[in-house]
Amino acid sequence: MTPTLQSGIALGGRALLALIFILSGLGKIMDWAGTEALMSAHGMPAVPLFHVGAIVVELGIGLLFLVGWQTRWAALALFAFLIPTTLIFHHFWDLADPERTMQMINFLKNLAIMGGLLEVCAFGAGAISVDAGLERSRFSIPSMTAKTQTQ
C-alpha cells in the first residue's frame, strides 16, 4: 500500500468514526428535552450536567478527533466515554426480545467503535492530520541550538 493511499484510508476511517460522535452531539443540542427525557428514563442522575458533558465530549472531542489534533488522547477519551454510555443505554441483558436483540446489536456496534478508537490510539491519526502537520513543522524549523553552534 502506498503511503498516500494509507494516509487517505486513515483519514477516511477517522472521519467515519468521528461522524457518529459529531452527529450525536448535534442531535443532543437539537432535541434538548428529548435527550434529557431519555437520560432520565435510563435512571441517570444529574441529567443536565451529564447532558452538557455528553455534548462537550461528542461534539468537542469528536471534532478534535476528526481534524486529527491530539488524536491519540481524543481516541482514548471517546473510548472511555463509550464505556458507561454503552452500559447505561444498551443493557440488552435486562430486556426481552425484540428490544433485547436491537440493544445487543447497538451494544456490539459500540464495542466495534471502541475497537476502532483503540486502533487510532495505538497507531495515531496518520499523515493527513493536524498532529502530523505539527510534527512536520517542528522538524522543518531550524532550531536555535543549531544556529548558535554555527556562529
ZIWOQUI-V596033 format. One record per residue. N is the residue number from 1. D_FIRST is the distance of its C-alpha to the first C-alpha in whole Angstrom. Layout:
# ZIWOQUI-V596033
n:d_first
N:D_FIRST
N:D_FIRST
This chain:
# ZIWOQUI-V596033
n:d_first
1:0
2:4
3:7
4:8
5:6
6:6
7:10
8:11
9:10
10:12
11:15
12:15
13:16
14:18
15:20
16:21
17:22
18:24
19:25
20:28
21:29
22:30
23:31
24:33
25:35
26:36
27:37
28:39
29:41
30:42
31:43
32:45
33:48
34:46
35:43
36:46
37:48
38:45
39:45
40:48
41:48
42:46
43:48
44:47
45:49
46:49
47:47
48:47
49:46
50:43
51:42
52:42
53:40
54:37
55:37
56:36
57:34
58:32
59:32
60:32
61:30
62:28
63:28
64:27
65:24
66:23
67:23
68:21
69:25
70:25
71:23
72:23
73:27
74:27
75:24
76:27
77:30
78:29
79:28
80:32
81:33
82:32
83:34
84:37
85:36
86:35
87:38
88:40
89:39
90:38
91:40
92:40
93:42
94:45
95:45
96:46
97:44
98:43
99:42
100:41
101:39
102:37
103:37
104:36
105:33
106:33
107:33
108:30
109:28
110:29
111:28
112:24
113:24
114:25
115:22
116:20
117:22
118:22
119:18
120:18
121:21
122:19
123:16
124:17
125:17
126:14
127:14
128:16
129:19
130:22
131:22
132:19
133:21
134:24
135:23
136:22
137:25
138:27
139:25
140:26
141:30
142:32
143:34
144:38
145:38
146:36
147:39
148:42
149:41
150:41
151:44
